[in-house]
Amino acid sequence: MDFFQALIIAIIEGLTEYLPVSSTGHMVFASSYFGIQEDDFVKLFQVSIQFGAILAVVALYWKKFFDFSKLNFFIKLACAVIPALVLGKLFDDKIEAVLGNPIPIAIVLIVGGIILLFIDSRFQTPTVASEEDITIKKAVAIGFWQCLAMMPGTSRSAASIIGGMQQGLTRHAAAEFSFFLAVPTMLAVTCYSVFLKTYEHSQMKGYELILKSDENIKLFLIGNVVAFIVAVLAIKFFIGIIKQYGFKPWGWYRIVAGIGLLVYFTYLK
C-alpha cells in the first residue's frame, strides 16, 4: 500500500464511519478498485485508523467526555458496549472470512438501504430527546442492536441508530448516542487489533507491523490524522442532513452503492 492508497482509505474511513452507509463496504470496494493488496498491514491499517475517527467524536463532544461529574453517562456507554465486545471476540474469525467476499456485503448494503427508506415513518412517536433521558436498559438494548453490524455491510452507525429509534429516541438523539457508543466500541476493536491480535501470515502483533518500517509508521500516523479531520466534517454534515431530510437519502445511497458493487464484482472485476 502506497501513500496515495493509504490516503484514499483514510478519507473513506473518515467519511463513512459515522454515516449509516457501511465503512467496510466502501473500503472493500476501494481496495479492489485501486489494487491494494490485502496483506496483514493493510488489514491492520483499515482498523487502526478508526482511532482518528474516535478522536473526532471526542473533540466535537468534549464537554460530554470530559465532564466526569456525570458518571451515569460513562456507565451507560460501558453497559452498552459489552454485547459487542463479547460477540465480537467470539465471531472475529468468521467476520474476517466474510470480508474476503464482497457479494454478501453488497447485498447487505441494499437490504439496509431499503430499511432506511422506511425507518422515519416506522418510528414517529419518539419519547427520548437527549442522552440524559436514555436509561441503562435502553442503552444495553441499543448495544445489542449494534451487534448486527458484525455482518460486514450492515453499518455500525445504521444498526445503533435504528436500535435507538426502536427504543424511542428521536433520530437526532439516536444519531448522537450512536456517535458516543462508537468511542468505546471502536477503541476496544482498535486496541485489540493493535496490541493483542496476532496476524495470520506475518505472525506479528499489530504494533509490530506498524513499527516494522518507517513507511508503516508514516502511513499509520497520516491515516489517523486524515480520518480525524474528515470524520469531524462528516459528523457535522450528517447531523444537518438527518435534521432536514431524515434517513431516506442514506437509504437511496446504500441501494445505489450496493447495486454498483454487485455489478462491479460480478461483471466488471
Buried (B, 14 or more C-beta within 10 A) or exposed (E): BEEEBBBBBBBBBBBBBBBBBBBBBBBBBBBBEEEBEBBBBBBBBBBBBBBBBBBBBBEBBEEBBEEEEEEBBBEBBEBBBEBBBEBBEEBBEEBEEBBEEBEEBBBBBBBBBEBBBEBBEEBEEBEBEEBEEBEEEBBBBBBBBBBBBBBBBBBBBBBBBBBBBBBBBBBBBBBBBBBBBBBBBBBBBBBBBBEEBEBEEBEBBBBBBBEBEEEBEEBBEBBBBBBBBBBBEBBEEBBEBBEEEBBBBBBBBBBEBBBBBBEBBEEEE
